[in-house]
Amino acid sequence: MAKKLYVGGLPYSTTNDELKAEFSKAGEVASATVIIDKMSGRSRGFGFVEFANDADADKAIDMFNEKELGGRKILVNEARPMEDRPRREGGRGGFGGGRFGGSRNSF
């Protein structure tokens, strides 16, 4: 069974191929994905690596967790299923009130 790992603290220049190549040192990588911000098109600095088997995934955690990659210390651990994460409070944005932050008739 495949095991998915969360990889945080990635250099923003890291590509999917680079992530896969690096983690392939621990075993057979089924997939590697750097998460991209939809608005800017830039990396968000984290990603996910899925291994073909649990033993290789465990080896990758031992090999890479809190180690340096591209000049940055990365965090590697088992990814949690989406339903296990707490929901963020609040809504979108947070800029409030009209065009310039006040009422429409403030001029």
N, C-alpha and C positions, 0 to 999 in steps of 0.2 A: 504494500500500500504506500502511496506517495505521502510525503510530509512536506508541508509548506513552512518556510521560514520567513520571518520579518527581518529586514536588514535596514537599520536606521543610521543616520549620520553619513550617508554617501556623499562624495564630492558631487557637486551639481553637474559636472561634465560627464559623469558616468553614463554609459550607454547600456542597453539591454545585452548586447554582445559582450561587452567588457565584464559585466556582472556575471554572465554565464561562464565566461572563460575563467574568471577568478575562482568561482565556486566549484567549477569542474575539477579543481585540484583535490577536492574532498570526495568526489564520486560522480555518478551519473546524474546530471541536471536535466529534469524534464522540461522546466521552463524558468525563465528569469525575466522579471519585468521591473523597470524603473518607473515609478509613478510620476506622471507629468501633470502639471497644473493646467486646467482647461483654458483659463483666461490668458495666461502668459505664454503657454507652450514650453515652459522651462521645467526642469526636474524639481520635484518637491523635496529631494534629499533622502528619499527612502524608497524601498522596493521590496519585492518578494521573490524568493527562489524556491522552486519546488523540486524535490529530489525524488528519484524513482523508488528509493527505499529508505526506511527509517534509519538504518545504520549509517548511511552516507550523510543524512541530515544531521544526526547527532555528532558525527565526525566534523562536519562543517561548523557547528556551534562551537565545538572545542577549538577548532583551528582559527576561527575568525572573530569570535566575540571579544570585544574590547581591544582589537588589534588595529593597526593603522592600514588604511587603504587610500592611496592617493593623497597622503598628507593629512587625513582625518581619521579620528578614532571612530570605528563603527560599532554598532550594537547589533548582535545577532541572537534571536531567540525564536522559539516556535510561535508561528502566527496563531492568533486567536480567531475563532469563527466570528463573523460579523455580528451575530446575535448576542454574543457574550460581552460586547463592548458597551459601556454606558452611553446613553444618548446625550448629545450636547444640548444644553439649555439655551434659550434665546432663539432668535431668528436670524434672518439674513441681514447683512449690512450693519446698521447701527448709526447711520448718519442723521436720522431724524429730520424733521420739519421741512419744508419746501425747498425751493431752488437754492436759496442761500442760507438755509438753516432757520429762517424766521417765517413769518406769515407772508402771503403773497402781496399784501398791501403795505409793506414796510418802507416803501420808497416815497 
